[in-house]
Amino acid sequence: MPAYNAPLQDMRFLLNEVFDLKGMLSSLDGLKDHVDTDTADAILEEAAKISNSLLAPINRSGDEEGCLWNDGVVTTPSGFKEAYKTFIEGGWCGLGGNPEFGGMGMPKILGALVEEMIQSANISFGLYPMLTAGACLALDAHASEELKEKYLPNMYSGVWSGSMCLTEPHCGTDLGIIRTKAVPQADGSYTVSGTKIFITGGEHDLSDNIIHLVLAKLPDAPAGSRGISLFLVPKLLVDDKGVSGEKNNVSCGSIEHKMGIKASATCVMNFDGAKGWLVGDVNKGLAAMFTMMNYERLAVGVQGLAAAEQSYQNAVAYALDRTQGRSPQGAQNPDKAADPIFVHPDVRRMLMNMKAMNEGSRAFSVYSARFLDLSKYSQNESERQHAEAMVALLTPVCKAFLTDRGLESTVTGQQIFGGHGYVREWGQEQLVRDVRIAQIYEGTNGIQALDLMGRKIVSNDGRFFELFANEVADFVEGHRQDSSLQEFMEPLSAALSRLCDVTEHVIKSAKDDPSAVGAASVEYLDLFGYTAFAYVLARSAIAAQAHKGDDSNGFYDGKLKTVRYFYNRLLPRTLSLAEAVRSGSEDMMAITAEQL
């Protein structure tokens, strides 16, 4: 199986030449004291090393061995404990954490790229620190100072890990009907009782303690989502000196036997009068949870990109080595019986589809992460509110579009291998199995599409959408006089106009048709995604053009060729997507239950 090599040149290109990391850092007081471009580059370099040499080598063995459950105890695969120990010694669990409690305070624009490398190397392993980071975000934003001081330092260090306990056997998306209860106690704590399922990292042997964040309802809570509160429930109770010892009434009932991510423990967690503490305000648990949800959903989108990048690297290596047939342009390897399959147009098409979508995904994830940083650190109220609106708009696109394209790219890579892609030894089938979950957890992609279309666009008459549309329109207008860029500006302008027209059409249709939003949402999200990719790739093309005379390894020329391919072969998909959205809900909803 080909080794993973982190795409550092493309990552540095995006940070420094496309999205101006140096300028962003200098403008944000909350970041400039913790990181500069040299520090960011050193972090990328070290993340590449640990991904390539520590995590990638245990990816396949972890999948083959999987996690084991025995009487409530979960054991991770061989090598995972040792790798985790090395991982936390490097401080990676606290990369984006609050420095006040021992975190490194790095921006998400950098963290997203580190996450990509970790997930490309080993998605199952990457889930453990990813869930801890999410729990830390919620605690840092909403917990009392006492709770933060007591729990965050050990979580940032990785000595303790975290989990997020939302889903129950009878409810997933509809959290308003959860049954887990929390009863207040005289000492200010609560007893938490209920069962949660699909809990990533709910139990394992990597850390000394696991800090669960649990959604539950108080006895007098209002019905529905307005009555949900959030509680911190540790696996082991922590004394006043910060030492964990006595076992709490928390247990792992079983682990799931899954299609993929087998080295990540997916647990059924039972809380039987477990001792917990309120995080944030009573009945405001969803608000606290959604503080970290935008970060987590971007991280899941990055998982799609990560698997796609590994699949692409594998497929390129195979296509350059595997010989079958002759090039339609004549023998390229006349001294041998056949040419490498790389010479065949269909193989080239598949590789270019993967390359273009990966580079678009990476650029879009960095673009989106930048708004997360601005919304968190900007001291300018107008800029911060603008960034918050953009985060709300872009998050469902990040999660759904990147993971849908991620599965497509892993399947495409498998196809390039032919029969060898279907068997175990080459690693392609594991990538297909592992990435499939990314379309499901953290809110299924259908839910993401409904969120985008319904909550983020129709419900506010397109106010958030206008922010994005105006940014792209200003970008096009600003480069309209540059003849060297018209191959990008004209189709980008047309795609934006198409997206704006369709957006207006759905907003108008939703006033009379209750099914309009649901019928349009998935194709609309894809239409948005392709248009957004065209925008960030055009920005990449402009940065690449500046290096016409300085391109020793062909990187910038390859970037321009990839952007052209996207514009000519992939962006036209917006035409059919727009027509699908315009077709409305009538045909979709006409079928009866008996006719299905």
MITORPA-10305 format. One line per 10 residues: their letters; for each residue z, y, x of C-alpha. Coordinates in Angstrom, 2 decimals, always signed. Layout:
A	Z,Y,X  ...
***
This chain:
MPAYNAPLQD	+0.00,+0.00,+0.00  -0.98,+3.39,+1.52  +1.91,+5.60,+2.59  +2.85,+8.81,+0.77  +2.05,+12.01,+2.65  +3.46,+15.17,+1.10  +0.69,+17.76,+0.45  +2.49,+20.44,+2.42  -0.56,+22.59,+3.14  -1.31,+23.01,-0.55
MRFLLNEVFD	+2.35,+23.71,-1.31  +2.58,+26.39,+1.38  -0.70,+27.86,+0.20  +0.64,+28.25,-3.34  +4.00,+29.66,-2.29  +2.79,+32.12,+0.30  -0.80,+33.03,-0.55  -1.14,+32.62,-4.31  +2.30,+33.43,-5.76  +3.77,+35.63,-3.00
LKGMLSSLDG	+7.14,+33.98,-2.42  +8.11,+36.66,+0.11  +7.51,+39.47,-2.38  +9.41,+37.69,-5.14  +12.41,+36.99,-2.92  +12.62,+40.56,-1.69  +12.75,+41.86,-5.26  +15.53,+39.57,-6.50  +19.05,+40.37,-5.28  +20.37,+36.98,-6.36
LKDHVDTDTA	+17.97,+35.17,-4.03  +17.21,+37.28,-0.98  +20.61,+36.60,+0.60  +20.14,+32.81,+0.36  +16.52,+32.14,+1.26  +13.57,+33.59,+3.11  +10.09,+32.20,+3.74  +11.12,+30.51,+6.99  +14.00,+28.75,+5.25  +11.70,+27.71,+2.41
DAILEEAAKI	+9.20,+26.27,+4.86  +11.91,+24.34,+6.72  +13.16,+22.90,+3.40  +9.67,+21.74,+2.48  +9.26,+20.12,+5.88  +12.55,+18.24,+5.63  +11.92,+17.22,+2.02  +8.58,+15.75,+3.12  +10.29,+13.74,+5.86  +12.99,+12.34,+3.62
SNSLLAPINR	+10.46,+11.51,+0.89  +8.01,+9.85,+3.26  +10.48,+7.92,+5.42  +13.57,+7.31,+3.26  +12.51,+7.12,-0.40  +8.95,+5.78,-0.41  +9.83,+2.59,+1.52  +12.30,+1.44,-1.18  +10.10,+2.32,-4.15  +8.36,-1.02,-4.60
SGDEEGCLWN	+11.39,-3.16,-3.74  +13.45,-1.11,-6.17  +10.94,-1.82,-8.92  +10.91,-5.54,-8.15  +14.69,-5.90,-8.01  +15.66,-3.36,-10.67  +19.18,-2.46,-11.73  +21.64,-5.19,-12.68  +24.35,-5.02,-15.38  +27.42,-7.25,-15.27
DGVVTTPSGF	+30.37,-6.69,-17.60  +29.89,-2.93,-17.69  +29.14,-2.55,-13.98  +25.65,-1.43,-12.93  +24.33,-2.23,-9.46  +21.31,-0.37,-8.12  +18.67,-2.17,-6.02  +19.12,-2.97,-2.34  +18.80,+0.09,-0.15  +19.48,+2.65,-2.88
KEAYKTFIEG	+23.16,+3.23,-2.00  +22.30,+3.73,+1.65  +19.40,+6.03,+0.82  +21.57,+8.03,-1.59  +24.24,+8.47,+1.09  +21.65,+9.87,+3.49  +20.15,+11.99,+0.70  +23.43,+13.71,-0.20  +24.38,+14.21,+3.44  +21.33,+16.46,+3.61
GWCGLGGNPE	+22.66,+18.57,+0.73  +19.70,+17.84,-1.53  +21.75,+17.49,-4.74  +22.87,+21.11,-4.50  +19.49,+22.62,-3.59  +19.32,+24.94,-6.60  +23.07,+25.11,-7.21  +25.31,+28.16,-7.42  +26.49,+29.02,-3.85  +29.85,+30.11,-5.27
FGGMGMPKIL	+30.64,+26.43,-5.86  +28.88,+24.90,-2.87  +25.23,+24.93,-3.94  +22.40,+26.17,-1.73  +21.08,+28.74,-4.23  +17.39,+27.96,-3.72  +14.87,+29.22,-6.31  +13.12,+26.89,-8.75  +9.74,+27.90,-7.35  +10.78,+26.01,-4.22
GALVEEMIQS	+12.80,+23.35,-6.01  +9.83,+22.27,-8.12  +7.86,+21.42,-4.97  +10.79,+19.50,-3.48  +11.11,+17.58,-6.76  +7.43,+16.71,-6.63  +7.80,+15.14,-3.19  +10.89,+13.15,-4.17  +9.30,+11.90,-7.39  +6.00,+11.03,-5.68
ANISFGLYPM	+7.92,+8.90,-3.22  +10.23,+7.23,-5.74  +10.52,+8.28,-9.38  +13.42,+5.93,-10.12  +15.51,+7.30,-7.26  +14.60,+10.89,-8.07  +16.02,+10.60,-11.57  +19.62,+10.30,-10.34  +19.81,+13.72,-8.60  +17.57,+15.23,-11.27
LTAGACLALD	+20.08,+14.44,-14.02  +22.94,+15.70,-11.89  +21.11,+18.98,-11.33  +20.59,+19.35,-15.08  +24.25,+18.74,-15.84  +25.22,+21.27,-13.17  +22.94,+23.90,-14.72  +24.64,+23.54,-18.09  +28.12,+23.62,-16.56  +27.38,+26.62,-14.36
AHASEELKEK	+26.03,+28.61,-17.31  +28.56,+27.67,-19.99  +31.70,+25.95,-18.69  +34.98,+27.73,-18.06  +35.81,+28.83,-14.53  +38.43,+26.09,-14.40  +35.90,+23.38,-15.21  +33.32,+24.78,-12.82  +35.80,+24.94,-9.94  +37.00,+21.44,-10.70
YLPNMYSGVW	+33.63,+19.67,-11.05  +30.71,+21.60,-9.59  +31.53,+21.33,-5.84  +31.61,+17.53,-5.92  +28.50,+17.40,-8.12  +26.54,+19.73,-5.84  +27.55,+17.59,-2.88  +26.39,+14.46,-4.70  +29.78,+12.78,-4.29  +29.88,+12.88,-8.09
SGSMCLTEPH	+26.78,+12.62,-10.26  +25.98,+13.73,-13.80  +24.38,+12.48,-16.97  +23.23,+14.05,-20.22  +24.26,+12.12,-23.37  +22.23,+13.24,-26.38  +20.39,+10.38,-28.13  +22.09,+7.94,-30.50  +20.82,+4.67,-32.00  +19.88,+6.32,-35.30
CGTDLGIIRT	+18.61,+9.66,-34.00  +16.55,+11.02,-31.16  +14.76,+14.29,-31.83  +16.87,+15.09,-34.90  +20.14,+15.73,-33.09  +21.59,+17.38,-36.18  +22.48,+13.94,-37.55  +24.48,+12.69,-34.54  +27.67,+10.78,-35.38  +29.65,+11.09,-32.15
KAVPQADGSY	+32.95,+12.80,-32.95  +35.31,+14.94,-30.90  +38.90,+15.44,-32.06  +40.98,+18.29,-30.57  +44.24,+17.41,-28.82  +47.40,+19.44,-28.30  +46.74,+19.89,-24.57  +43.36,+21.58,-25.17  +41.30,+18.46,-24.47  +39.37,+16.36,-26.99
TVSGTKIFIT	+38.98,+12.65,-27.68  +35.31,+11.75,-27.89  +34.11,+8.66,-29.77  +30.58,+7.40,-30.34  +27.63,+5.57,-28.83  +24.76,+7.14,-26.90  +21.56,+5.35,-25.89  +18.80,+5.87,-23.33  +21.22,+7.59,-20.96  +19.61,+7.93,-17.53
GGEHDLSDNI	+22.16,+7.32,-14.81  +24.94,+6.75,-17.32  +26.42,+4.09,-15.04  +25.57,+3.12,-11.45  +27.12,+2.50,-8.04  +25.72,+5.48,-6.11  +28.47,+8.08,-6.62  +32.27,+8.01,-6.79  +32.37,+9.48,-10.30  +29.91,+10.23,-13.11
IHLVLAKLPD	+30.35,+13.39,-15.16  +28.88,+12.95,-18.63  +27.86,+15.90,-20.77  +28.10,+14.65,-24.35  +26.91,+16.18,-27.60  +29.42,+15.59,-30.40  +30.74,+17.12,-33.62  +34.22,+18.32,-34.47  +35.77,+17.00,-37.71  +35.18,+20.32,-39.51
APAGSRGISL	+31.78,+21.06,-37.98  +28.99,+22.46,-40.18  +26.21,+20.06,-41.09  +23.09,+19.81,-38.99  +22.40,+21.20,-35.55  +24.68,+24.20,-36.17  +27.67,+21.85,-35.89  +27.01,+20.36,-32.46  +29.35,+21.02,-29.53  +29.07,+20.00,-25.87
FLVPKLLVDD	+31.80,+18.16,-23.98  +32.42,+17.21,-20.37  +33.59,+13.58,-20.25  +34.17,+12.10,-16.77  +33.94,+8.39,-16.04  +37.12,+8.73,-14.00  +39.71,+11.33,-14.93  +40.22,+14.07,-12.35  +43.69,+15.34,-11.48  +44.71,+18.91,-10.64
KGVSGEKNNV	+43.89,+18.33,-6.97  +40.32,+17.36,-7.83  +40.84,+13.66,-7.14  +39.35,+11.12,-9.52  +41.31,+7.98,-10.23  +42.32,+6.76,-13.70  +39.45,+5.28,-15.71  +38.50,+7.16,-18.85  +37.62,+5.31,-22.06  +33.93,+5.32,-21.21
SCGSIEHKMG	+31.93,+2.13,-20.74  +28.36,+1.00,-20.29  +27.51,-1.52,-23.00  +24.17,-2.57,-21.49  +21.11,-1.32,-19.67  +17.58,-1.32,-21.00  +14.89,-3.71,-19.72  +11.97,-1.33,-19.40  +8.26,-1.05,-18.76  +8.85,+1.07,-15.64
IKASATCVMN	+11.41,+3.11,-13.67  +13.29,-0.17,-13.30  +15.48,+1.07,-10.45  +16.79,+3.86,-12.67  +19.65,+2.71,-14.87  +18.94,+3.51,-18.53  +22.23,+2.87,-20.28  +23.94,+2.38,-23.60  +27.15,+4.39,-23.25  +30.23,+3.85,-25.40
FDGAKGWLVG	+32.87,+6.56,-25.74  +36.02,+5.09,-27.29  +38.45,+7.97,-27.64  +37.45,+9.19,-24.19  +39.13,+12.32,-22.89  +36.80,+15.31,-22.69  +36.73,+19.09,-22.45  +34.69,+21.61,-24.40  +31.81,+23.25,-22.55  +30.95,+26.66,-23.98
DVNKGLAAMF	+31.76,+27.64,-27.53  +32.51,+25.39,-30.49  +29.36,+24.46,-32.43  +27.13,+25.98,-29.73  +26.36,+22.76,-27.90  +22.61,+22.85,-28.37  +22.42,+26.33,-26.89  +24.35,+25.09,-23.86  +22.13,+22.05,-23.56  +18.95,+24.09,-23.80
TMMNYERLAV	+20.05,+26.21,-20.85  +19.08,+23.27,-18.65  +16.34,+21.88,-20.89  +13.62,+24.25,-19.63  +14.42,+23.20,-16.06  +14.51,+19.53,-16.98  +11.26,+19.65,-18.91  +9.51,+21.31,-16.00  +10.98,+18.59,-13.77  +9.57,+15.90,-16.07
GVQGLAAAEQ	+6.18,+17.60,-16.01  +6.40,+17.52,-12.23  +7.01,+13.76,-12.48  +3.57,+13.46,-14.07  +2.05,+15.41,-11.20  +4.06,+13.41,-8.65  +2.78,+10.04,-9.86  -0.75,+11.43,-10.09  -0.58,+12.69,-6.49  +0.53,+9.30,-5.18
SYQNAVAYAL	-2.20,+7.62,-7.22  -4.79,+10.04,-5.83  -3.71,+9.46,-2.23  -3.86,+5.69,-2.73  -7.28,+5.93,-4.39  -8.76,+8.14,-1.66  -7.62,+5.75,+1.07  -9.03,+2.78,-0.84  -12.34,+4.49,-1.67  -12.92,+5.35,+1.98
DRTQGRSPQG	-12.17,+1.78,+3.09  -13.58,-0.47,+0.36  -17.29,-1.26,+0.80  -19.49,-2.15,-2.17  -23.20,-1.45,-2.69  -25.30,+1.35,-1.26  -25.29,+5.07,-1.83  -27.99,+6.29,-4.26  -29.01,+8.65,-1.46  -29.67,+5.75,+0.90
AQNPDKAADP	-27.50,+3.66,+3.18  -24.67,+5.71,+4.64  -23.36,+2.83,+6.73  -26.56,+1.01,+7.83  -24.83,-1.13,+10.43  -22.73,-2.82,+7.75  -23.54,-4.78,+4.63  -22.39,-2.04,+2.25  -21.18,+1.55,+2.03  -17.66,+2.74,+1.15
IFVHPDVRRM	-17.33,+3.17,-2.61  -16.57,+6.85,-2.00  -20.36,+7.43,-1.87  -20.93,+6.47,-5.52  -21.10,+9.40,-7.97  -18.81,+7.73,-10.53  -16.12,+7.09,-7.94  -16.52,+10.67,-6.73  -16.18,+11.84,-10.35  -12.90,+9.99,-10.77
LMNMKAMNEG	-11.53,+11.28,-7.47  -12.54,+14.85,-8.25  -10.99,+14.64,-11.72  -7.73,+13.58,-10.10  -7.88,+16.18,-7.34  -8.71,+19.05,-9.68  -6.01,+18.16,-12.19  -3.41,+17.62,-9.48  -4.10,+20.97,-7.86  -4.11,+22.66,-11.26
SRAFSVYSAR	-0.83,+20.94,-12.17  +0.82,+21.98,-8.93  -0.33,+25.59,-9.27  +0.79,+25.72,-12.91  +4.21,+24.22,-12.13  +4.80,+26.84,-9.42  +3.55,+29.59,-11.74  +5.98,+28.43,-14.46  +8.89,+27.97,-12.05  +8.45,+31.55,-10.91
FLDLSKYSQN	+9.24,+32.75,-14.45  +12.37,+30.60,-14.47  +13.52,+32.42,-11.34  +12.68,+35.83,-12.75  +14.51,+35.07,-15.99  +17.60,+34.01,-14.05  +17.73,+36.48,-11.17  +15.88,+39.66,-12.15  +18.05,+42.77,-12.53  +15.28,+44.51,-14.48
ESERQHAEAM	+15.99,+43.91,-18.16  +12.37,+44.29,-19.23  +11.14,+41.91,-16.53  +13.86,+39.40,-17.37  +13.05,+39.41,-21.09  +9.36,+39.05,-20.36  +10.11,+36.08,-18.08  +12.34,+34.44,-20.70  +9.54,+34.67,-23.26  +7.06,+33.19,-20.81
VALLTPVCKA	+9.44,+30.34,-19.99  +9.77,+29.57,-23.69  +5.99,+29.56,-24.09  +5.08,+27.61,-20.96  +7.80,+24.94,-20.90  +6.29,+22.63,-23.55  +2.90,+22.94,-21.87  +4.41,+22.02,-18.50  +6.15,+18.98,-19.89  +3.37,+17.60,-22.06
FLTDRGLEST	+0.13,+18.63,-20.37  +1.24,+17.60,-16.88  +2.58,+14.22,-18.00  -0.47,+13.43,-20.16  -2.73,+14.25,-17.23  -0.38,+12.33,-14.94  -0.86,+9.11,-16.90  -4.62,+9.69,-16.97  -4.67,+10.11,-13.20  -2.64,+6.98,-12.51
VTGQQIFGGH	-4.97,+4.98,-14.74  -7.98,+6.57,-13.03  -6.59,+5.63,-9.63  -6.06,+2.10,-10.88  -9.69,+2.06,-12.06  -10.96,+3.04,-8.61  -9.18,-0.01,-7.19  -10.85,-2.24,-9.79  -9.17,-5.63,-9.96  -6.95,-4.75,-7.04
GYVREWGQEQ	-5.49,-1.93,-9.12  -4.32,-4.41,-11.72  -2.36,-6.62,-9.34  +1.02,-5.98,-7.82  +0.40,-5.58,-4.11  -1.42,-2.24,-4.14  +1.21,-0.31,-6.09  -1.15,+1.24,-8.64  +0.15,-0.70,-11.62  +3.72,+0.42,-10.86
LVRDVRIAQI	+2.63,+4.07,-10.96  +1.08,+3.53,-14.41  +4.27,+1.88,-15.67  +6.63,+4.40,-14.08  +4.90,+7.57,-15.28  +4.49,+6.37,-18.87  +8.07,+7.31,-19.74  +7.45,+10.94,-18.75  +5.43,+11.41,-21.95  +8.38,+10.16,-23.99
YEGTNGIQAL	+11.73,+11.36,-22.68  +13.06,+14.93,-22.69  +11.26,+15.31,-26.03  +8.07,+13.36,-26.70  +4.82,+15.15,-26.01  +4.08,+15.36,-29.72  +7.36,+17.22,-30.16  +6.45,+19.51,-27.25  +3.17,+20.33,-28.98  +4.99,+21.10,-32.25
DLMGRKIVSN	+7.43,+23.28,-30.34  +4.60,+25.23,-28.73  +2.53,+25.66,-31.87  +5.32,+26.07,-34.41  +8.28,+27.73,-32.71  +6.67,+29.53,-29.80  +3.48,+30.81,-31.48  +3.30,+30.64,-35.28  +6.94,+31.53,-35.98  +6.66,+34.86,-34.12
DGRFFELFAN	+3.02,+35.61,-35.05  +1.84,+34.98,-31.51  +4.13,+37.49,-29.78  +4.87,+35.17,-26.83  +1.25,+34.11,-26.67  +0.10,+37.70,-26.37  +2.10,+38.07,-23.15  +0.14,+35.24,-21.54  -3.19,+36.31,-23.04  -2.73,+39.90,-21.86
EVADFVEGHR	-1.88,+38.73,-18.33  -5.02,+36.62,-18.10  -7.17,+39.35,-19.67  -5.84,+41.91,-17.18  -6.55,+39.49,-14.35  -10.15,+39.04,-15.48  -10.65,+42.75,-15.95  -9.23,+43.47,-12.53  -11.84,+41.24,-10.87  -14.79,+41.91,-13.16
QDSSLQEFME	-16.61,+44.03,-10.56  -16.39,+41.41,-7.80  -19.72,+39.58,-7.90  -18.38,+36.74,-5.73  -15.87,+35.84,-8.45  -18.07,+35.90,-11.53  -18.54,+32.13,-11.42  -14.85,+32.00,-12.37  -14.24,+35.20,-14.31  -16.93,+34.74,-16.93
PLSAALSRLC	-15.95,+31.19,-18.00  -12.26,+32.10,-17.80  -12.86,+35.06,-20.08  -14.78,+32.84,-22.50  -12.04,+30.19,-22.49  -9.36,+32.82,-23.11  -11.36,+34.28,-25.98  -11.72,+30.79,-27.46  -7.97,+30.19,-27.15  -7.16,+33.55,-28.74
DVTEHVIKSA	-9.50,+32.90,-31.67  -8.04,+29.47,-32.29  -4.49,+30.81,-32.02  -5.24,+33.43,-34.67  -6.91,+30.79,-36.83  -3.84,+28.50,-36.82  -1.40,+31.36,-37.44  -3.47,+32.37,-40.45  -3.90,+28.78,-41.71  -0.17,+28.08,-41.47
KDDPSAVGAA	+0.54,+30.68,-44.14  -1.15,+28.49,-46.80  -1.10,+24.98,-45.31  +2.28,+23.43,-44.41  +0.49,+20.76,-42.36  -1.60,+23.22,-40.33  +0.82,+23.44,-37.40  +1.30,+19.69,-37.06  -2.39,+18.97,-37.41  -3.38,+21.46,-34.73
SVEYLDLFGY	-0.54,+21.11,-32.25  -1.61,+18.38,-29.80  -5.20,+19.54,-29.35  -3.97,+23.13,-29.20  -1.55,+22.33,-26.38  -4.39,+20.72,-24.42  -6.62,+23.72,-25.10  -3.85,+25.98,-23.80  -3.32,+23.73,-20.79  -6.94,+23.71,-19.65
TAFAYVLARS	-7.16,+27.49,-20.09  -3.93,+28.03,-18.15  -5.16,+25.76,-15.37  -8.37,+27.76,-15.20  -6.29,+30.91,-14.71  -4.02,+29.61,-11.93  -6.95,+27.90,-10.20  -8.90,+31.16,-10.27  -5.96,+32.79,-8.52  -6.11,+29.99,-5.97
AIAAQAHKGD	-9.84,+30.56,-5.48  -9.29,+34.24,-4.73  -6.68,+33.36,-2.09  -8.98,+30.71,-0.62  -11.93,+33.11,-0.42  -9.92,+35.34,+1.89  -10.19,+32.63,+4.56  -13.96,+32.27,+4.79  -13.91,+32.74,+8.57  -10.62,+30.98,+9.18
DSNGFYDGKL	-10.80,+27.43,+7.90  -10.50,+25.02,+10.79  -9.77,+21.90,+8.73  -11.88,+22.78,+5.66  -8.87,+23.23,+3.38  -10.00,+26.52,+1.85  -13.59,+25.38,+1.42  -12.29,+22.24,-0.26  -10.12,+24.36,-2.52  -13.11,+26.40,-3.67
KTVRYFYNRL	-15.16,+23.25,-4.29  -12.33,+21.79,-6.34  -11.98,+24.94,-8.46  -15.73,+24.96,-9.09  -15.57,+21.33,-10.15  -12.77,+22.10,-12.59  -14.69,+25.01,-14.09  -17.96,+23.12,-14.44  -16.75,+19.65,-15.44  -13.28,+19.95,-16.98
LPRTLSLAEA	-12.92,+23.41,-18.51  -15.77,+22.68,-21.00  -13.37,+20.27,-22.72  -11.92,+23.37,-24.38  -15.04,+23.55,-26.56  -14.36,+20.25,-28.31  -10.62,+20.88,-28.45  -11.18,+24.20,-30.21  -13.43,+22.54,-32.78  -10.85,+19.82,-33.38
VRSGSEDMMA	-8.15,+22.42,-34.05  -10.43,+24.34,-36.39  -11.11,+21.22,-38.47  -7.68,+21.68,-40.05  -5.39,+19.14,-41.69  -7.35,+18.01,-44.76  -9.06,+14.95,-43.29  -5.95,+13.97,-41.36  -3.66,+14.09,-44.38  -6.10,+12.66,-46.96
ITAEQL	-5.47,+9.02,-46.09  -2.78,+7.31,-48.19  -0.09,+4.94,-46.98  -1.90,+2.03,-48.62  -5.13,+2.88,-46.81  -3.65,+2.91,-43.34
***
